[in-house]
Amino acid sequence: MMRHMKKIASLVLALVMVMTMAMPVFATNVDNVNAGDDVKGTITIDNAVVGQTYSIYQIFSLESYNKTNNTYAYKIVDAWKGFFEGEEAGKGFVEIDKQGYIEWKAAADANMVAFAKAALAYAEKNNISATASKEAASDVKDAETTTVVFEGLSLGYYLLDSTVGTLCSLNTTDNTVTIQDKNEKPTTDKKVEEDSTGNYGENNDANIGQTVNYQTTITAQEGAKNYILHDKMTGLDFIEVTGITLDGVKVDAQNNYTVETENLGDDCTFEVVFTQAFCDTLKAGSKIVVSYSAVVNEDAVIAEAGNPNETHLSYGDNNDNETETSETRTYTFGFDLVKITEGKVLLTGAEFELYGSEKGKDKIALIDKGNDVYRVATDEEKKADGFASAIIKAGKVTIEGLDGGTTYWLEETKAPDGYNKLEGRVKVELSEKNTSNPDGASVTVNNNLTSATMNGDTYVENGVAVENKTGSLLPSTGGIGTTIFYVIGGILVIGAGVLLITKKRMSREV
């Protein structure tokens, strides 16, 4: 039987190299072990993550070996015999002779990751206790990594599992084994679409009521466990997950994930909970792209720090491991409208409506927030019974909830008493977006700052100032206006005088 063990020895070492945490085994001076010899082994895990639990499971026991001849004899540990029988996954990996010795199947060489996953799933399903478990701890304050040592182990073939989800299979044929934990953790990267370009980045801007599209990319790792994507939105209302792909291939929701929005308990807006069956398909570096949408709501912060939205992934045995948070910001803007006389004095009594084009009928519905502030209405507000768009009444007012990089148009529907109504719409161009400072994003309006400066009731600068002329003045299209009436009247008076004098002279001559 010893001659069959050469395959197992080489395959075990190959398995060590396949798994993500594995490193070459260090040799010792123990060259031969016979049945009954009391030789113990040690497994050392360097760079172990502090706070994580590492567990080892002995699957095969090493009965004897001769290192010089490279011959080994393995048998299945009693607790694991069921894994290699019947319809269980382990049966496809080994041949077992009548005496219980095992020989690895050649076809299994390329499927060692699958073997490790299947073995851990079997252990969980059948409540197989780990041979040993240890939590990585350190006496060094704020240390992130440490060393975990398992000593006094029977020689054999072991499977290593950790609560972070990364798997490692190894053997203790050489009775001292050192494993370097690569600390490969999953990551998340959230991006938001800027509708004006279609590009995804770290921030965007939109008007209140507009739908915003997001993508979060999860970079998975081998041995994924209990993946849950958490997303928290500020100033936006979640609509739906529009699709998920794995390495570019669409993932169906059935049997793969669910979307949860209620009773989350961690202040999230929604969660995507991936099934373990889906997690078992993931490889190191697999890209899971989650696409979803939301709408900018009435509580959105205007300019300034914008509306931060963040996401992270929790994972592991107890789902208490988390990736770093990835954040995007959605901005919405506003501007001051000031109605003034020719002398730049504040003028009240004008009424305006806001449009999306110079001559179209695309009126933008507004809500009167009070205190001379108006904002764009949401779709839900527009659907309410009896809704009517607010009329902008200026004065000096603020209009907010607008998309940066966009041109709007103000139409004066009523002029102040005694003043001419404007002939056409007034252009309002929100441009020169600056989101480089996440705590102070801004735009310009018609190349000015958006907030108007006043000196009492006198307009000084910035914002959008709209001037009205008095009704006694001529239209902006030109002409001589009332002057013509004065001139004609004067001519008539002079003519009448001349006619009267002429008649008197004629009567005297008669």
C-alpha positions in Angstrom: 0.0 0.0 0.0 3.0 2.3 0.6 3.6 2.5 -3.1 0.2 4.2 -3.6 1.0 7.0 -1.2 3.5 8.8 -3.5 0.6 10.3 -5.4 -1.0 11.6 -2.2 2.2 13.2 -1.0 2.8 15.1 -4.2 -0.9 16.1 -4.4 -1.0 17.4 -0.9 1.9 19.7 -1.6 0.2 20.8 -4.8 -2.9 21.6 -2.8 -0.8 23.8 -0.4 0.4 25.8 -3.4 -3.1 26.2 -4.9 -4.9 27.7 -1.9 -4.7 31.4 -1.3 -3.0 31.4 2.0 -0.6 28.5 1.4 3.2 28.7 1.5 5.9 26.0 1.0 6.4 23.6 3.9 9.6 23.9 6.0 11.5 20.6 6.3 12.5 19.1 9.6 15.0 16.3 10.7 12.2 13.7 11.0 12.6 11.4 8.0 10.6 8.4 9.0 7.5 7.7 11.0 6.2 4.3 11.7 2.7 3.3 13.0 2.7 3.8 16.8 5.5 6.5 16.8 4.6 9.4 19.0 5.6 12.2 16.7 3.6 15.5 16.9 3.3 18.4 14.5 3.0 22.2 14.7 1.2 24.6 12.4 2.2 28.2 12.6 0.1 31.0 10.9 2.1 34.2 10.5 0.4 37.5 9.7 -2.8 36.3 11.1 -5.5 38.9 11.4 -6.1 40.1 15.0 -9.6 39.3 16.2 -10.2 36.5 13.7 -10.6 32.9 14.6 -8.6 30.2 12.8 -9.7 26.6 12.9 -8.1 23.4 11.7 -9.8 20.1 10.8 -7.8 16.8 10.5 -9.3 14.9 7.6 -6.6 12.2 7.0 -4.3 10.6 9.6 -0.8 9.8 8.6 -0.1 6.2 9.6 3.5 6.0 8.4 5.9 7.5 5.9 9.4 7.3 4.7 10.6 10.6 3.5 13.7 9.2 1.8 11.6 7.0 -0.4 8.8 9.5 -0.6 6.2 6.9 0.5 3.2 7.7 2.7 0.2 5.8 4.1 -3.0 7.8 4.9 -6.4 6.8 6.3 -9.6 8.8 6.7 -10.3 10.2 10.2 -13.5 8.6 11.5 -15.5 11.8 11.7 -14.9 12.4 8.0 -15.7 8.9 6.6 -19.2 9.9 5.6 -17.8 12.7 3.5 -16.2 10.2 1.2 -19.2 7.8 0.9 -22.5 7.7 -0.9 -23.5 10.9 -2.7 -21.2 13.2 -0.7 -18.8 15.4 -2.5 -15.6 13.8 -1.1 -16.3 10.5 -3.0 -15.2 12.1 -6.2 -11.7 12.9 -4.9 -10.3 9.7 -3.5 -10.2 5.9 -4.0 -10.4 3.8 -0.7 -9.1 0.3 -0.6 -10.5 -2.5 1.6 -8.1 -1.7 4.4 -9.1 1.9 4.4 -6.0 3.4 2.8 -6.7 6.2 0.4 -5.4 7.1 -3.1 -6.1 10.5 -4.6 -7.8 10.5 -8.0 -5.8 12.1 -10.7 -8.9 14.0 -12.0 -9.1 15.8 -8.7 -5.8 17.7 -9.1 -7.4 20.7 -10.6 -10.3 20.8 -8.1 -8.7 21.2 -4.8 -10.4 24.5 -4.1 -13.8 22.8 -4.6 -12.6 20.0 -2.3 -11.8 22.4 0.5 -15.1 24.3 0.1 -17.1 21.0 0.0 -15.3 19.7 3.1 -16.0 22.8 5.1 -19.6 22.7 4.1 -19.8 19.1 5.2 -18.3 19.9 8.5 -20.8 22.7 9.1 -23.8 20.5 8.0 -22.7 17.6 10.2 -21.5 19.6 13.2 -18.0 18.3 12.9 -15.9 20.0 15.5 -12.6 21.6 14.6 -9.5 19.7 15.8 -8.4 23.0 17.2 -9.4 26.7 17.1 -7.7 29.8 18.2 -8.5 33.5 18.0 -5.6 35.7 16.8 -4.7 38.0 19.7 -1.8 40.4 20.3 -0.5 42.2 23.3 0.7 45.1 21.1 -1.8 48.0 21.1 -3.6 48.5 17.8 -1.8 45.6 16.2 -3.5 44.4 13.0 -1.7 41.1 12.7 0.0 38.5 14.9 1.0 34.8 14.9 -1.2 31.8 15.7 0.4 28.5 16.6 -1.2 25.1 16.8 1.0 22.6 18.7 0.9 18.9 19.6 -0.9 17.9 16.4 -1.2 14.3 15.1 0.5 14.1 11.7 -1.9 14.1 8.8 -3.7 16.1 6.3 -5.5 19.3 7.7 -7.9 21.8 6.4 -7.6 25.4 7.7 -10.5 27.7 8.0 -10.8 31.3 9.2 -13.7 33.5 10.1 -12.6 36.0 7.4 -13.5 33.3 4.9 -10.2 32.6 3.2 -9.4 28.9 3.0 -6.2 27.1 3.2 -5.5 23.3 2.9 -2.2 21.9 4.2 -0.5 18.9 5.6 1.8 18.1 8.5 3.8 15.4 7.0 6.8 17.6 7.8 6.0 18.0 11.4 6.5 21.8 11.5 4.5 23.8 9.0 4.4 27.6 8.7 1.7 29.3 6.8 1.8 33.0 5.7 -1.7 34.5 5.9 -1.9 36.8 2.9 -4.8 38.6 4.5 -6.7 38.7 1.2 -9.9 40.5 2.1 -12.8 41.5 -0.1 -13.2 45.2 -1.1 -16.0 47.5 -2.2 -15.9 50.4 -4.6 -19.0 52.6 -5.0 -19.5 54.9 -8.0 -22.3 57.2 -9.1 -23.3 58.2 -12.6 -23.1 61.8 -13.8 -26.1 62.0 -16.1 -24.6 64.8 -18.3 -21.7 62.5 -19.4 -22.9 59.0 -18.6 -19.6 58.4 -16.7 -19.4 56.9 -13.2 -17.2 58.6 -10.6 -17.0 59.7 -7.0 -19.7 62.4 -7.3 -22.5 63.8 -9.4 -25.1 66.5 -9.4 -28.9 66.3 -10.1 -32.1 68.2 -9.4 -34.5 67.2 -6.7 -36.8 64.4 -8.0 -34.2 63.1 -10.5 -33.2 59.4 -10.6 -29.6 58.7 -9.9 -27.8 55.5 -10.9 -25.1 53.7 -8.8 -22.7 50.8 -9.2 -20.9 49.1 -6.4 -18.1 46.7 -7.3 -17.2 43.9 -4.8 -13.9 42.3 -5.3 -14.3 38.9 -3.8 -11.8 36.4 -2.3 -11.6 32.7 -2.2 -13.7 31.0 0.5 -16.3 33.8 0.7 -18.7 33.5 3.6 -21.9 35.3 4.3 -21.5 38.3 2.0 -23.9 41.1 2.7 -23.7 44.5 0.9 -24.8 47.4 3.0 -25.8 50.8 1.5 -26.7 53.9 3.4 -28.2 56.8 1.4 -28.6 60.5 2.5 -30.8 62.9 0.7 -32.0 60.1 -1.7 -34.7 57.5 -1.7 -33.8 54.0 -2.8 -35.7 52.7 -5.8 -34.4 49.2 -6.7 -31.5 47.0 -7.5 -31.5 47.1 -11.3 -29.1 44.2 -11.8 -26.1 42.2 -10.6 -23.3 40.7 -12.6 -20.4 38.3 -11.7 -17.4 38.8 -13.9 -19.6 40.4 -16.5 -22.3 37.7 -16.5 -25.8 38.5 -15.3 -26.7 36.9 -11.9 -30.3 35.9 -11.4 -31.8 36.8 -8.1 -33.3 33.3 -7.5 -31.0 31.2 -5.3 -28.3 33.9 -5.5 -29.4 37.0 -3.5 -32.2 38.9 -1.9 -32.7 42.6 -1.4 -33.7 43.7 2.1 -35.1 47.1 3.0 -36.8 46.5 6.4 -35.7 45.7 9.9 -32.1 46.1 9.0 -30.9 47.2 12.4 -27.7 49.0 11.2 -29.1 52.3 9.9 -28.7 51.1 6.3 -31.1 52.0 3.5 -31.0 48.5 2.0 -28.9 45.3 1.9 -28.1 42.8 -0.7 -27.8 39.4 1.0 -25.9 36.8 -1.1 -26.6 33.1 -0.5 -23.8 30.8 0.5 -24.3 28.8 -2.6 -23.5 31.9 -4.6 -20.5 32.7 -2.4 -19.2 29.2 -3.0 -18.8 30.0 -6.7 -16.5 33.0 -6.0 -12.8 33.0 -6.8 -10.1 35.3 -5.7 -10.5 38.5 -7.6 -14.1 37.8 -8.8 -15.9 41.1 -9.6 -19.5 41.4 -8.4 -21.1 44.6 -9.8 -24.3 45.7 -8.1 -26.3 48.3 -10.0 -29.1 50.2 -8.3 -31.0 53.5 -8.5 -32.4 56.2 -6.2 -34.2 59.5 -6.5 -33.0 62.8 -5.0 -35.5 63.7 -2.3 -36.9 66.9 -0.8 -34.4 66.6 2.2 -31.3 66.8 0.0 -28.7 69.3 1.2 -28.2 72.1 -1.2 -24.5 72.5 -2.4 -22.1 72.7 0.5 -21.1 69.1 1.6 -23.8 67.6 -0.6 -25.4 64.2 0.1 -22.9 61.5 1.1 -23.9 57.9 0.3 -21.8 55.0 1.5 -21.5 51.3 1.1 -19.6 48.4 2.7 -19.5 44.6 2.7 -19.9 42.5 5.8 -18.7 38.9 5.7 -17.3 35.9 7.7 -18.7 33.3 10.0 -20.5 35.7 12.2 -20.8 38.4 9.6 -18.9 40.7 11.9 -16.0 41.5 9.5 -16.4 44.6 7.3 -14.6 46.2 4.4 -13.7 49.8 4.4 -16.5 52.1 3.5 -16.7 53.5 -0.1 -18.5 56.8 -0.5 -20.0 58.9 -3.2 -21.6 62.4 -3.0 -24.6 63.7 -4.9 -24.9 67.5 -5.1 -27.9 69.7 -6.0 -27.7 73.5 -6.3 -29.7 76.7 -6.1 -29.4 80.5 -6.8 -30.8 83.8 -5.6 -33.3 85.7 -7.8 -33.5 89.5 -7.2 -36.0 91.8 -8.8 -34.7 95.4 -9.1 -35.4 98.8 -10.5 -33.1 100.7 -12.9 -31.5 102.1 -9.8 -30.8 98.6 -8.4 -33.4 99.0 -5.7 -35.3 95.9 -4.6 -38.6 95.7 -6.3 -41.5 93.5 -5.1 -44.7 92.3 -6.8 -43.2 90.4 -9.8 -44.1 86.7 -10.5 -42.1 84.1 -12.3 -42.2 80.5 -13.5 -39.1 78.3 -14.2 -38.6 76.4 -17.4 -36.1 74.0 -18.9 -35.8 75.7 -22.3 -36.1 79.2 -23.8 -39.4 78.7 -25.5 -40.7 75.2 -24.6 -43.6 74.2 -22.4 -41.3 72.3 -20.0 -42.3 74.2 -16.9 -40.5 72.9 -13.7 -42.9 72.3 -10.9 -41.9 74.1 -7.6 -42.8 73.9 -4.0 -43.0 77.1 -1.8 -41.0 76.3 1.3 -41.8 79.6 2.9 -39.3 82.4 3.9 -38.8 83.3 0.2 -37.4 79.9 -0.7 -38.7 77.7 -3.5 -37.5 74.2 -4.5 -38.1 71.7 -7.3 -41.0 69.4 -6.5 -40.6 65.6 -6.4 -42.6 63.2 -8.5 -44.6 62.1 -5.5 -45.5 65.7 -4.6 -46.6 66.3 -8.2 -48.9 63.2 -8.1 -50.7 64.5 -5.0 -54.3 65.5 -5.3 -54.7 69.2 -5.9 -51.0 69.9 -6.5 -50.2 73.1 -8.3 -46.8 74.4 -9.0 -45.9 77.4 -6.8 -45.5 80.8 -8.4 -42.2 82.5 -7.7 -43.0 85.9 -6.1 -40.0 88.2 -6.1 -38.5 90.3 -4.4 -35.4 88.5 -3.4 -35.9 84.8 -3.3 -33.9 81.6 -3.5 -34.7 78.7 -6.0 -33.0 75.4 -5.1 -32.8 71.7 -5.9 -31.4 72.3 -9.4 -28.9 70.3 -11.5 -25.5 71.8 -12.0 -24.2 72.2 -15.6 -27.7 72.9 -16.8 -29.4 76.0 -18.2 -32.8 77.1 -16.9 -35.1 79.9 -18.0 -37.2 82.3 -15.9 -40.4 83.7 -17.4 -42.0 86.8 -15.8 -45.8 86.2 -15.7 -46.6 89.3 -13.8 -44.7 92.6 -13.6 -44.8 94.9 -10.5 -47.6 97.5 -10.7 -46.5 100.3 -13.0 -43.7 98.4 -14.6 -43.4 96.7 -18.0 -43.5 92.9 -18.1 -40.4 91.3 -19.6 -40.8 90.4 -23.3 -38.9 87.1 -23.2 -37.5 84.5 -20.7 -34.3 85.2 -18.7 -31.4 82.7 -19.1 -30.1 81.1 -15.9 -27.0 79.1 -16.6 -25.6 77.0 -13.8 -22.1 76.2 -14.8 -18.4 75.9 -13.7 -19.1 73.2 -11.2 -16.5 72.7 -8.5 -16.7 69.5 -6.5 -13.0 69.2 -5.8 -13.8 70.2 -2.2 -16.3 67.7 -1.0 -17.4 69.9 1.9 -18.0 73.0 -0.3 -19.2 72.2 -3.7 -20.4 75.1 -5.8 -21.5 76.3 -9.2 -21.8 79.7 -10.9 -25.0 81.3 -12.2 -24.5 83.4 -15.3 -20.8 83.6 -14.3 -21.6 85.0 -10.9 -21.7 83.5 -7.4 -25.1 82.0 -6.7 -25.8 84.0 -3.5 -26.8 87.6 -4.1 -25.2 90.4 -2.0 -27.5 93.2 -0.8 -26.9 96.5 1.0 -30.1 97.0 2.7 -32.7 97.1 -0.1 -30.1 97.9 -2.8 -28.7 95.1 -4.9 -24.9 94.9 -5.0 -23.8 91.8 -7.0 -24.1 88.1 -7.8 -27.2 85.9 -8.0 -29.6 86.6 -10.9 -30.8 90.3 -11.0 -33.8 91.0 -13.2 -34.5 94.7 -13.9 -37.9 96.1 -14.7 -38.5 99.5 -16.3 -41.4 101.7 -15.4 -44.5 101.6 -17.6 -44.0 105.2 -18.7 -40.9 104.2 -20.6 -40.8 102.6 -24.0 -40.6 98.9 -24.8 -37.1 97.5 -25.0 -37.8 97.0 -28.8 -37.3 100.8 -29.4 -39.5 103.6 -30.9 -40.1 107.3 -30.0 -42.9 106.5 -27.5 -44.9 109.3 -25.9 -42.6 112.0 -27.4 -44.5 111.8 -30.6 -47.7 112.8 -28.9 -46.0 115.8 -27.3 -44.6 116.9 -30.7 -47.9 116.5 -32.5 -49.8 118.2 -29.8 -47.4 121.1 -29.9 -47.7 121.4 -33.7 -51.5 121.4 -33.4 -51.4 124.2 -30.8 -49.1 126.3 -32.9 -51.2 125.6 -36.0 -54.4 126.6 -34.2 -52.7 129.9 -33.1 -51.5 130.6 -36.6 -55.0 129.9 -38.0 -56.6 132.2 -35.4 -54.3 135.1 -36.1 -54.8 134.7 -39.8 -58.6 134.8 -39.5 -58.4 138.0 -37.4 -56.2 139.8 -40.0 -58.6 138.8 -42.7 -61.6 140.1 -40.9 -59.9 143.6 -40.3 -59.1 143.8 -44.0 -62.7 143.3 -44.9 
